[in-house]
Amino acid sequence: MSELWLDITDIPATGREFSFSDQSIWTGSIGEFDLPHRLDVPGTGLAATFTVLPQNRGALVRGRLAGKVVTPCDRCAEETMLDVAVDFELFEETPVDGEQSLEPGLLRRRGQVLELDVASLLWEQFLLALPAKPLCDENCPGLCPQCGASLKNGPCSCSKEEGDPRLAVLRQLKVPNGSKQRH
């Protein structure tokens, strides 16, 4: 995963705003993890703006990640463009000198310099902004489970499977309506 450490040692108490639009922050990790997302469509991509506010025991980071990403639809596997727009806010504690943490954070201290891991922060926000199952359309019918044809263009020519003939009698079973009240 790419690294981009930002020196936040001398940020004023009112905070400082930072902007990042270099696509390599995201594309490097997309390639490293072999994810199906693309940011290379002209006029699209991601941009992040955030403010770092120093606190007594760490730093408060507030920002926004916005842009577009191309990814396959979870049902039909056709490429679809998703709008990414997420506001984020997180607090990171300043690591204590000489103390080794079990979980590495987004802040590190190198001597008197305090640094924020911007690449990890923006990658994490990107992943959190993506839907678990991206869809080209909410009503996407997907693919035929038998032949793999896209059902967007209408039904395929596959014959419908009747299932196990030994269970045919169960298809005629009538289930009573569960709306009857119990006393």
C-alpha positions in Angstrom: 0.0 0.0 0.0 1.3 3.4 -0.9 2.5 5.7 1.9 2.1 9.5 2.1 3.1 11.0 5.5 2.1 14.6 6.2 4.0 16.7 8.8 1.3 18.1 11.1 3.7 19.3 13.8 3.2 23.1 13.5 -0.5 23.3 12.6 -2.2 26.2 14.3 -5.0 25.6 16.9 -7.6 26.7 14.3 -6.5 23.9 12.0 -5.2 23.7 8.5 -7.0 22.4 5.4 -5.4 20.0 2.9 -6.5 18.8 -0.5 -5.5 15.7 -2.5 -6.5 14.9 -6.0 -3.5 12.7 -7.1 -5.2 9.5 -8.3 -2.2 7.4 -7.4 -3.2 7.6 -3.8 -6.1 5.3 -4.7 -5.0 3.6 -7.9 -1.8 2.2 -6.3 -3.8 0.3 -3.7 -6.5 -0.7 -6.2 -3.8 -2.4 -8.3 -2.0 -3.9 -5.3 -5.2 -5.5 -4.0 -6.3 -6.5 -7.5 -9.7 -4.8 -7.1 -12.1 -4.3 -10.1 -12.4 -0.5 -9.6 -11.1 2.1 -12.1 -10.6 5.8 -11.8 -9.1 6.3 -15.2 -12.3 7.6 -17.0 -11.6 11.1 -18.4 -13.2 13.8 -16.2 -13.7 11.5 -13.3 -11.6 10.5 -10.3 -11.5 11.2 -6.7 -10.6 14.3 -4.6 -10.3 14.7 -0.9 -10.3 17.8 1.2 -9.8 17.6 5.0 -8.9 19.8 7.9 -6.5 18.7 10.7 -7.3 20.2 14.1 -4.7 19.7 16.8 -6.1 18.4 20.1 -4.6 17.8 23.6 -4.0 14.1 23.0 -4.0 13.9 19.2 -5.6 15.3 16.1 -9.2 15.6 14.9 -9.5 15.1 11.1 -12.7 16.3 9.3 -13.1 16.0 5.6 -14.9 15.0 2.4 -14.1 12.5 -0.3 -15.9 12.9 -3.6 -15.7 11.8 -7.1 -16.5 8.9 -9.4 -15.4 5.3 -9.7 -16.1 2.6 -12.3 -16.8 -0.8 -10.9 -18.7 -3.9 -12.1 -22.3 -4.3 -11.2 -22.8 -7.0 -8.5 -25.6 -8.7 -10.5 -24.8 -8.4 -14.2 -21.0 -7.7 -14.1 -21.4 -4.7 -16.5 -19.3 -1.7 -15.7 -21.2 1.0 -13.9 -20.1 4.5 -12.7 -20.7 5.2 -9.0 -20.7 8.6 -7.4 -18.6 8.6 -4.2 -19.4 11.4 -1.8 -18.7 10.9 1.9 -18.0 13.2 4.8 -15.7 11.8 7.5 -14.5 12.7 10.9 -12.1 10.8 13.1 -9.9 11.4 16.1 -6.4 9.9 16.3 -4.4 9.8 19.5 -0.8 10.9 19.4 1.5 8.0 20.0 3.7 8.2 23.1 7.4 8.2 22.6 9.0 4.8 23.0 5.6 3.0 23.4 4.8 0.4 20.8 1.1 0.1 19.9 -0.4 -3.3 18.9 -2.4 -1.5 16.2 -0.6 1.0 14.1 -2.6 4.3 13.9 -2.7 7.1 11.4 -0.3 9.2 13.5 3.4 8.6 14.2 6.0 10.5 16.0 9.5 10.7 14.6 11.5 12.6 17.1 9.7 16.0 17.5 7.8 15.6 14.2 4.2 14.4 14.2 3.0 12.9 11.0 -0.4 11.8 9.6 -0.6 8.8 7.2 -2.7 10.5 4.5 -2.6 7.5 2.1 -4.1 5.1 4.7 -6.6 7.6 5.8 -7.9 8.3 2.3 -7.8 4.6 1.3 -9.9 3.7 4.3 -12.4 6.4 3.6 -12.6 5.3 -0.1 -13.4 1.7 0.9 -16.0 2.8 3.5 -17.7 5.0 0.9 -18.2 2.1 -1.6 -21.5 0.1 -1.4 -21.2 -3.5 -0.4 -23.0 -4.6 -3.6 -22.6 -1.9 -6.3 -25.5 -2.1 -8.8 -25.9 -0.5 -12.3 -29.6 -0.2 -11.5 -31.6 -1.0 -8.4 -33.8 -3.3 -10.5 -31.0 -5.0 -12.4 -32.2 -8.6 -13.2 -28.6 -9.9 -13.3 -27.5 -13.0 -15.2 -29.2 -16.3 -16.0 -27.9 -18.8 -13.5 -27.8 -21.5 -16.3 -26.3 -19.9 -19.4 -24.9 -16.6 -18.0 -26.8 -14.4 -20.4 -27.6 -10.9 -19.2 -31.3 -10.6 -18.4 -31.3 -6.9 -19.0 -32.2 -7.5 -22.6 -35.1 -9.8 -21.7 -35.4 -13.5 -20.7 -32.9 -16.0 -22.2 -33.8 -19.1 -24.1 -32.9 -21.6 -21.4 -35.6 -24.1 -20.4 -36.8 -23.6 -16.8 -35.6 -26.3 -14.5 -38.4 -28.2 -12.8 -36.3 -29.4 -10.0 -36.2 -32.8 -8.4 -39.2 -34.8 -9.7 -39.4 -36.6 -6.3 -40.4 -33.2 -4.7 -43.1 -32.4 -7.4 -45.9 -33.2 -4.9 -44.7 -30.4 -2.6 -45.2 -27.7 -5.3 -48.9 -28.3 -5.0 -48.9 -27.8 -1.2 -51.0 -24.9 -0.1 -49.6 -22.9 2.9 -52.3 -21.3 5.1 -52.2 -17.6 5.5 -50.4 -16.6 8.7 -52.7 -13.7 9.4 -55.0 -15.6 11.7 -54.9 -14.3 15.3 -54.0 -16.6 18.1 -55.7 -16.3 21.4 
